[in-house]
Amino acid sequence: MELSRKSGIHHTTLSKLAGHPSQRPSRLTERKLRPVLREYGVDTTDFWDLGL
């Protein structure tokens, strides 16, 4: 998966983004993910509020 390779984040972490809120990544992972998602054109402003 291009996103996980580029960000260096394991694909299981990314799969958790679509999971239950309790499976959401840690704050550290979120800080790593946000700039990467922004680079891919994803609006991260309310990203976590959407439960994605």
PQR file with spaces between the fields and no chain letter, atoms N, CA, C, O and H, PARSE charges and radii, in Angstrom:
ATOM       1  N    MET     1       0.851   -1.201    0.000 -0.4000 1.5000
ATOM       2  CA   MET     1       0.000    0.000    0.000 -0.0000 2.0000
ATOM       3  C    MET     1       0.880    1.242    0.000  0.5500 1.7000
ATOM       4  O    MET     1       1.703    1.425    0.897 -0.5500 1.4000
ATOM       5  N    GLU     2       0.711    2.070   -0.976 -0.4000 1.5000
ATOM       6  CA   GLU     2       1.595    3.223   -1.154 -0.0000 2.0000
ATOM       7  C    GLU     2       1.623    4.143    0.060  0.5500 1.7000
ATOM       8  O    GLU     2       2.684    4.627    0.452 -0.5500 1.4000
ATOM       9  H    GLU     2       0.042    1.921   -1.704  0.4000 1.0000
ATOM      10  N    LEU     3       0.464    4.382    0.652 -0.4000 1.5000
ATOM      11  CA   LEU     3       0.392    5.298    1.793 -0.0000 2.0000
ATOM      12  C    LEU     3       1.232    4.787    2.953  0.5500 1.7000
ATOM      13  O    LEU     3       1.975    5.553    3.565 -0.5500 1.4000
ATOM      14  H    LEU     3      -0.398    3.989    0.333  0.4000 1.0000
ATOM      15  N    SER     4       1.121    3.498    3.262 -0.4000 1.5000
ATOM      16  CA   SER     4       1.867    2.959    4.399 -0.0000 2.0000
ATOM      17  C    SER     4       3.361    2.923    4.108  0.5500 1.7000
ATOM      18  O    SER     4       4.170    3.135    5.010 -0.5500 1.4000
ATOM      19  H    SER     4       0.517    2.875    2.765  0.4000 1.0000
ATOM      20  N    ARG     5       3.733    2.661    2.871 -0.4000 1.5000
ATOM      21  CA   ARG     5       5.150    2.640    2.532 -0.0000 2.0000
ATOM      22  C    ARG     5       5.740    4.035    2.645  0.5500 1.7000
ATOM      23  O    ARG     5       6.821    4.217    3.205 -0.5500 1.4000
ATOM      24  H    ARG     5       3.076    2.489    2.138  0.4000 1.0000
ATOM      25  N    LYS     6       5.036    5.004    2.117 -0.4000 1.5000
ATOM      26  CA   LYS     6       5.544    6.373    2.109 -0.0000 2.0000
ATOM      27  C    LYS     6       5.671    6.933    3.522  0.5500 1.7000
ATOM      28  O    LYS     6       6.626    7.652    3.816 -0.5500 1.4000
ATOM      29  H    LYS     6       4.158    4.855    1.662  0.4000 1.0000
ATOM      30  N    SER     7       4.741    6.620    4.383 -0.4000 1.5000
ATOM      31  CA   SER     7       4.739    7.184    5.730 -0.0000 2.0000
ATOM      32  C    SER     7       5.524    6.334    6.715  0.5500 1.7000
ATOM      33  O    SER     7       5.835    6.788    7.815 -0.5500 1.4000
ATOM      34  H    SER     7       3.965    6.036    4.144  0.4000 1.0000
ATOM      35  N    GLY     8       5.846    5.109    6.333 -0.4000 1.5000
ATOM      36  CA   GLY     8       6.560    4.223    7.230 -0.0000 2.0000
ATOM      37  C    GLY     8       5.680    3.674    8.340  0.5500 1.7000
ATOM      38  O    GLY     8       6.185    3.157    9.337 -0.5500 1.4000
ATOM      39  H    GLY     8       5.593    4.740    5.438  0.4000 1.0000
ATOM      40  N    ILE     9       4.385    3.781    8.176 -0.4000 1.5000
ATOM      41  CA   ILE     9       3.446    3.283    9.179 -0.0000 2.0000
ATOM      42  C    ILE     9       2.910    1.938    8.698  0.5500 1.7000
ATOM      43  O    ILE     9       2.509    1.797    7.543 -0.5500 1.4000
ATOM      44  H    ILE     9       3.976    4.202    7.367  0.4000 1.0000
ATOM      45  N    HIS    10       2.906    0.968    9.579 -0.4000 1.5000
ATOM      46  CA   HIS    10       2.471   -0.379    9.205 -0.0000 2.0000
ATOM      47  C    HIS    10       1.016   -0.369    8.751  0.5500 1.7000
ATOM      48  O    HIS    10       0.197    0.388    9.273 -0.5500 1.4000
ATOM      49  H    HIS    10       3.232    1.082   10.518  0.4000 1.0000
ATOM      50  N    HIS    11       0.704   -1.216    7.777 -0.4000 1.5000
ATOM      51  CA   HIS    11      -0.636   -1.201    7.186 -0.0000 2.0000
ATOM      52  C    HIS    11      -1.730   -1.521    8.189  0.5500 1.7000
ATOM      53  O    HIS    11      -2.872   -1.101    8.002 -0.5500 1.4000
ATOM      54  H    HIS    11       1.369   -1.831    7.353  0.4000 1.0000
ATOM      55  N    THR    12      -1.411   -2.255    9.252 -0.4000 1.5000
ATOM      56  CA   THR    12      -2.456   -2.564   10.225 -0.0000 2.0000
ATOM      57  C    THR    12      -2.902   -1.312   10.966  0.5500 1.7000
ATOM      58  O    THR    12      -4.060   -1.196   11.368 -0.5500 1.4000
ATOM      59  H    THR    12      -0.484   -2.596    9.404  0.4000 1.0000
ATOM      60  N    THR    13      -1.977   -0.376   11.144 -0.4000 1.5000
ATOM      61  CA   THR    13      -2.343    0.892   11.780 -0.0000 2.0000
ATOM      62  C    THR    13      -3.337    1.639   10.899  0.5500 1.7000
ATOM      63  O    THR    13      -4.325    2.185   11.388 -0.5500 1.4000
ATOM      64  H    THR    13      -1.036   -0.469   10.818  0.4000 1.0000
ATOM      65  N    LEU    14      -3.066    1.660    9.594 -0.4000 1.5000
ATOM      66  CA   LEU    14      -3.971    2.343    8.679 -0.0000 2.0000
ATOM      67  C    LEU    14      -5.326    1.648    8.640  0.5500 1.7000
ATOM      68  O    LEU    14      -6.361    2.305    8.527 -0.5500 1.4000
ATOM      69  H    LEU    14      -2.263    1.216    9.196  0.4000 1.0000
ATOM      70  N    SER    15      -5.323    0.325    8.735 -0.4000 1.5000
ATOM      71  CA   SER    15      -6.602   -0.390    8.704 -0.0000 2.0000
ATOM      72  C    SER    15      -7.436   -0.068    9.936  0.5500 1.7000
ATOM      73  O    SER    15      -8.664   -0.131    9.894 -0.5500 1.4000
ATOM      74  H    SER    15      -4.483   -0.209    8.827  0.4000 1.0000
ATOM      75  N    LYS    16      -6.769    0.275   11.029 -0.4000 1.5000
ATOM      76  CA   LYS    16      -7.492    0.618   12.249 -0.0000 2.0000
ATOM      77  C    LYS    16      -8.258    1.930   12.091  0.5500 1.7000
ATOM      78  O    LYS    16      -9.200    2.195   12.839 -0.5500 1.4000
ATOM      79  H    LYS    16      -5.771    0.326   11.064  0.4000 1.0000
ATOM      80  N    LEU    17      -7.855    2.752   11.119 -0.4000 1.5000
ATOM      81  CA   LEU    17      -8.550    4.020   10.906 -0.0000 2.0000
ATOM      82  C    LEU    17     -10.014    3.778   10.561  0.5500 1.7000
ATOM      83  O    LEU    17     -10.879    4.599   10.863 -0.5500 1.4000
ATOM      84  H    LEU    17      -7.090    2.537   10.512  0.4000 1.0000
ATOM      85  N    ALA    18     -10.278    2.641    9.927 -0.4000 1.5000
ATOM      86  CA   ALA    18     -11.650    2.331    9.533 -0.0000 2.0000
ATOM      87  C    ALA    18     -12.372    1.528   10.606  0.5500 1.7000
ATOM      88  O    ALA    18     -13.541    1.176   10.446 -0.5500 1.4000
ATOM      89  H    ALA    18      -9.575    1.974    9.681  0.4000 1.0000
ATOM      90  N    GLY    19     -11.678    1.243   11.692 -0.4000 1.5000
ATOM      91  CA   GLY    19     -12.249    0.401   12.729 -0.0000 2.0000
ATOM      92  C    GLY    19     -13.036    1.168   13.770  0.5500 1.7000
ATOM      93  O    GLY    19     -13.361    2.344   13.603 -0.5500 1.4000
ATOM      94  H    GLY    19     -10.729    1.529   11.822  0.4000 1.0000
ATOM      95  N    HIS    20     -13.327    0.474   14.835 -0.4000 1.5000
ATOM      96  CA   HIS    20     -14.055    1.049   15.961 -0.0000 2.0000
ATOM      97  C    HIS    20     -13.240    2.176   16.593  0.5500 1.7000
ATOM      98  O    HIS    20     -12.011    2.101   16.621 -0.5500 1.4000
ATOM      99  H    HIS    20     -13.063   -0.481   14.971  0.4000 1.0000
ATOM     100  N    PRO    21     -13.906    3.226   17.106 -0.5600 1.5000
ATOM     101  CA   PRO    21     -13.179    4.346   17.716  0.2800 2.0000
ATOM     102  C    PRO    21     -12.132    3.928   18.746  0.5500 1.7000
ATOM     103  O    PRO    21     -11.103    4.590   18.885 -0.5500 1.4000
ATOM     104  N    SER    22     -12.383    2.844   19.463 -0.4000 1.5000
ATOM     105  CA   SER    22     -11.419    2.404   20.471 -0.0000 2.0000
ATOM     106  C    SER    22     -10.144    1.863   19.834  0.5500 1.7000
ATOM     107  O    SER    22      -9.126    1.707   20.507 -0.5500 1.4000
ATOM     108  H    SER    22     -13.218    2.306   19.351  0.4000 1.0000
ATOM     109  N    GLN    23     -10.202    1.578   18.535 -0.4000 1.5000
ATOM     110  CA   GLN    23      -9.031    1.056   17.833 -0.0000 2.0000
ATOM     111  C    GLN    23      -8.250    2.162   17.132  0.5500 1.7000
ATOM     112  O    GLN    23      -7.307    1.892   16.390 -0.5500 1.4000
ATOM     113  H    GLN    23     -11.030    1.704   17.988  0.4000 1.0000
ATOM     114  N    ARG    24      -8.644    3.389   17.369 -0.4000 1.5000
ATOM     115  CA   ARG    24      -7.962    4.490   16.705 -0.0000 2.0000
ATOM     116  C    ARG    24      -6.490    4.533   17.090  0.5500 1.7000
ATOM     117  O    ARG    24      -6.116    4.133   18.193 -0.5500 1.4000
ATOM     118  H    ARG    24      -9.411    3.608   17.973  0.4000 1.0000
ATOM     119  N    PRO    25      -5.659    5.020   16.175 -0.5600 1.5000
ATOM     120  CA   PRO    25      -4.227    5.107   16.465  0.2800 2.0000
ATOM     121  C    PRO    25      -3.945    6.051   17.623  0.5500 1.7000
ATOM     122  O    PRO    25      -4.775    6.888   17.978 -0.5500 1.4000
ATOM     123  N    SER    26      -2.771    5.905   18.199 -0.4000 1.5000
ATOM     124  CA   SER    26      -2.351    6.783   19.282 -0.0000 2.0000
ATOM     125  C    SER    26      -2.147    8.201   18.765  0.5500 1.7000
ATOM     126  O    SER    26      -2.126    8.436   17.556 -0.5500 1.4000
ATOM     127  H    SER    26      -2.096    5.226   17.910  0.4000 1.0000
ATOM     128  N    ARG    27      -1.999    9.133   19.686 -0.4000 1.5000
ATOM     129  CA   ARG    27      -1.740   10.520   19.311 -0.0000 2.0000
ATOM     130  C    ARG    27      -0.451   10.645   18.504  0.5500 1.7000
ATOM     131  O    ARG    27      -0.369   11.443   17.570 -0.5500 1.4000
ATOM     132  H    ARG    27      -2.017    8.942   20.667  0.4000 1.0000
ATOM     133  N    LEU    28       0.550    9.855   18.868 -0.4000 1.5000
ATOM     134  CA   LEU    28       1.816    9.890   18.141 -0.0000 2.0000
ATOM     135  C    LEU    28       1.608    9.464   16.692  0.5500 1.7000
ATOM     136  O    LEU    28       2.117   10.101   15.769 -0.5500 1.4000
ATOM     137  H    LEU    28       0.484    9.206   19.626  0.4000 1.0000
ATOM     138  N    THR    29       0.857    8.385   16.500 -0.4000 1.5000
ATOM     139  CA   THR    29       0.569    7.910   15.151 -0.0000 2.0000
ATOM     140  C    THR    29      -0.250    8.940   14.393  0.5500 1.7000
ATOM     141  O    THR    29      -0.040    9.154   13.199 -0.5500 1.4000
ATOM     142  H    THR    29       0.443    7.868   17.249  0.4000 1.0000
ATOM     143  N    GLU    30      -1.185    9.578   15.088 -0.4000 1.5000
ATOM     144  CA   GLU    30      -2.019   10.595   14.453 -0.0000 2.0000
ATOM     145  C    GLU    30      -1.162   11.752   13.953  0.5500 1.7000
ATOM     146  O    GLU    30      -1.389   12.271   12.860 -0.5500 1.4000
ATOM     147  H    GLU    30      -1.355    9.404   16.057  0.4000 1.0000
ATOM     148  N    ARG    31      -0.175   12.157   14.754 -0.4000 1.5000
ATOM     149  CA   ARG    31       0.712   13.246   14.341 -0.0000 2.0000
ATOM     150  C    ARG    31       1.527   12.857   13.121  0.5500 1.7000
ATOM     151  O    ARG    31       1.850   13.705   12.290 -0.5500 1.4000
ATOM     152  H    ARG    31       0.009   11.735   15.642  0.4000 1.0000
ATOM     153  N    LYS    32       1.865   11.564   13.009 -0.4000 1.5000
ATOM     154  CA   LYS    32       2.596   11.090   11.833 -0.0000 2.0000
ATOM     155  C    LYS    32       1.682   11.029   10.617  0.5500 1.7000
ATOM     156  O    LYS    32       2.098   11.339    9.500 -0.5500 1.4000
ATOM     157  H    LYS    32       1.602   10.875   13.685  0.4000 1.0000
ATOM     158  N    LEU    33       0.440   10.629   10.841 -0.4000 1.5000
ATOM     159  CA   LEU    33      -0.490   10.414    9.736 -0.0000 2.0000
ATOM     160  C    LEU    33      -1.006   11.706    9.122  0.5500 1.7000
ATOM     161  O    LEU    33      -1.121   11.812    7.901 -0.5500 1.4000
ATOM     162  H    LEU    33       0.102   10.377   11.748  0.4000 1.0000
ATOM     163  N    ARG    34      -1.316   12.685    9.957 -0.4000 1.5000
ATOM     164  CA   ARG    34      -1.949   13.907    9.460 -0.0000 2.0000
ATOM     165  C    ARG    34      -1.206   14.557    8.289  0.5500 1.7000
ATOM     166  O    ARG    34      -1.826   14.824    7.259 -0.5500 1.4000
ATOM     167  H    ARG    34      -1.223   12.599   10.949  0.4000 1.0000
ATOM     168  N    PRO    35       0.113   14.822    8.411 -0.5600 1.5000
ATOM     169  CA   PRO    35       0.803   15.454    7.277  0.2800 2.0000
ATOM     170  C    PRO    35       0.807   14.578    6.028  0.5500 1.7000
ATOM     171  O    PRO    35       0.751   15.090    4.910 -0.5500 1.4000
ATOM     172  N    VAL    36       0.872   13.265    6.215 -0.4000 1.5000
ATOM     173  CA   VAL    36       0.861   12.357    5.067 -0.0000 2.0000
ATOM     174  C    VAL    36      -0.488   12.412    4.368  0.5500 1.7000
ATOM     175  O    VAL    36      -0.559   12.495    3.142 -0.5500 1.4000
ATOM     176  H    VAL    36       0.917   12.850    7.123  0.4000 1.0000
ATOM     177  N    LEU    37      -1.559   12.365    5.157 -0.4000 1.5000
ATOM     178  CA   LEU    37      -2.903   12.428    4.581 -0.0000 2.0000
ATOM     179  C    LEU    37      -3.135   13.765    3.898  0.5500 1.7000
ATOM     180  O    LEU    37      -3.768   13.830    2.844 -0.5500 1.4000
ATOM     181  H    LEU    37      -1.501   12.297    6.153  0.4000 1.0000
ATOM     182  N    ARG    38      -2.620   14.831    4.501 -0.4000 1.5000
ATOM     183  CA   ARG    38      -2.747   16.155    3.906 -0.0000 2.0000
ATOM     184  C    ARG    38      -2.053   16.182    2.547  0.5500 1.7000
ATOM     185  O    ARG    38      -2.552   16.780    1.594 -0.5500 1.4000
ATOM     186  H    ARG    38      -2.106   14.778    5.357  0.4000 1.0000
ATOM     187  N    GLU    39      -0.895   15.525    2.475 -0.4000 1.5000
ATOM     188  CA   GLU    39      -0.140   15.462    1.228 -0.0000 2.0000
ATOM     189  C    GLU    39      -0.923   14.729    0.147  0.5500 1.7000
ATOM     190  O    GLU    39      -0.787   15.023   -1.040 -0.5500 1.4000
ATOM     191  H    GLU    39      -0.490   15.040    3.249  0.4000 1.0000
ATOM     192  N    TYR    40      -1.738   13.780    0.567 -0.4000 1.5000
ATOM     193  CA   TYR    40      -2.571   13.024   -0.372 -0.0000 2.0000
ATOM     194  C    TYR    40      -3.892   13.737   -0.662  0.5500 1.7000
ATOM     195  O    TYR    40      -4.746   13.208   -1.374 -0.5500 1.4000
ATOM     196  H    TYR    40      -1.849   13.541    1.532  0.4000 1.0000
ATOM     197  N    GLY    41      -4.055   14.937   -0.109 -0.4000 1.5000
ATOM     198  CA   GLY    41      -5.250   15.711   -0.397 -0.0000 2.0000
ATOM     199  C    GLY    41      -6.431   15.389    0.489  0.5500 1.7000
ATOM     200  O    GLY    41      -7.565   15.740    0.163 -0.5500 1.4000
ATOM     201  H    GLY    41      -3.362   15.366    0.470  0.4000 1.0000
ATOM     202  N    VAL    42      -6.182   14.726    1.610 -0.4000 1.5000
ATOM     203  CA   VAL    42      -7.265   14.402    2.539 -0.0000 2.0000
ATOM     204  C    VAL    42      -7.399   15.531    3.554  0.5500 1.7000
ATOM     205  O    VAL    42      -6.414   15.931    4.175 -0.5500 1.4000
ATOM     206  H    VAL    42      -5.261   14.441    1.875  0.4000 1.0000
ATOM     207  N    ASP    43      -8.606   16.040    3.720 -0.4000 1.5000
ATOM     208  CA   ASP    43      -8.838   17.095    4.706 -0.0000 2.0000
ATOM     209  C    ASP    43      -8.860   16.466    6.090  0.5500 1.7000
ATOM     210  O    ASP    43      -9.781   15.719    6.420 -0.5500 1.4000
ATOM     211  H    ASP    43      -9.405   15.715    3.215  0.4000 1.0000
ATOM     212  N    THR    44      -7.852   16.764    6.899 -0.4000 1.5000
ATOM     213  CA   THR    44      -7.732   16.134    8.213 -0.0000 2.0000
ATOM     214  C    THR    44      -8.331   16.981    9.324  0.5500 1.7000
ATOM     215  O    THR    44      -8.220   16.624   10.497 -0.5500 1.4000
ATOM     216  H    THR    44      -7.104   17.371    6.631  0.4000 1.0000
ATOM     217  N    THR    45      -8.964   18.099    8.976 -0.4000 1.5000
ATOM     218  CA   THR    45      -9.485   19.002    9.996 -0.0000 2.0000
ATOM     219  C    THR    45     -10.439   18.282   10.940  0.5500 1.7000
ATOM     220  O    THR    45     -10.293   18.352   12.161 -0.5500 1.4000
ATOM     221  H    THR    45      -9.054   18.389    8.024  0.4000 1.0000
ATOM     222  N    ASP    46     -11.423   17.586   10.360 -0.4000 1.5000
ATOM     223  CA   ASP    46     -12.372   16.850   11.204 -0.0000 2.0000
ATOM     224  C    ASP    46     -12.298   15.359   10.902  0.5500 1.7000
ATOM     225  O    ASP    46     -13.284   14.634   11.031 -0.5500 1.4000
ATOM     226  H    ASP    46     -11.542   17.529    9.369  0.4000 1.0000
ATOM     227  N    PHE    47     -11.111   14.917   10.498 -0.4000 1.5000
ATOM     228  CA   PHE    47     -10.899   13.527   10.084 -0.0000 2.0000
ATOM     229  C    PHE    47     -11.318   12.546   11.166  0.5500 1.7000
ATOM     230  O    PHE    47     -12.050   11.595   10.892 -0.5500 1.4000
ATOM     231  H    PHE    47     -10.310   15.507   10.394  0.4000 1.0000
ATOM     232  N    TRP    48     -10.853   12.771   12.407 -0.4000 1.5000
ATOM     233  CA   TRP    48     -11.129   11.822   13.482 -0.0000 2.0000
ATOM     234  C    TRP    48     -12.584   11.937   13.946  0.5500 1.7000
ATOM     235  O    TRP    48     -13.156   10.962   14.433 -0.5500 1.4000
ATOM     236  H    TRP    48     -10.258   13.544   12.629  0.4000 1.0000
ATOM     237  N    ASP    49     -13.180   13.118   13.796 -0.4000 1.5000
ATOM     238  CA   ASP    49     -14.574   13.292   14.194 -0.0000 2.0000
ATOM     239  C    ASP    49     -15.517   12.480   13.307  0.5500 1.7000
ATOM     240  O    ASP    49     -16.614   12.112   13.727 -0.5500 1.4000
ATOM     241  H    ASP    49     -12.715   13.909   13.400  0.4000 1.0000
ATOM     242  N    LEU    50     -15.082   12.205   12.083 -0.4000 1.5000
ATOM     243  CA   LEU    50     -15.910   11.437   11.162 -0.0000 2.0000
ATOM     244  C    LEU    50     -15.901    9.953   11.503  0.5500 1.7000
ATOM     245  O    LEU    50     -16.716    9.188   10.987 -0.5500 1.4000
ATOM     246  H    LEU    50     -14.191   12.504   11.741  0.4000 1.0000
ATOM     247  N    GLY    51     -14.978    9.547   12.375 -0.4000 1.5000
ATOM     248  CA   GLY    51     -14.884    8.145   12.747 -0.0000 2.0000
ATOM     249  C    GLY    51     -14.267    7.283   11.667  0.5500 1.7000
ATOM     250  O    GLY    51     -14.488    6.072   11.629 -0.5500 1.4000
ATOM     251  H    GLY    51     -14.316   10.169   12.794  0.4000 1.0000
ATOM     252  N    LEU    52     -13.494    7.900   10.790 -0.4000 1.5000
ATOM     253  CA   LEU    52     -12.871    7.146    9.701 -0.0000 2.0000
ATOM     254  C    LEU    52     -11.621    6.433   10.182  0.5500 1.7000
ATOM     255  O    LEU    52     -10.961    5.747    9.401 -0.5500 1.4000
ATOM     256  H    LEU    52     -13.315    8.883   10.820  0.4000 1.0000
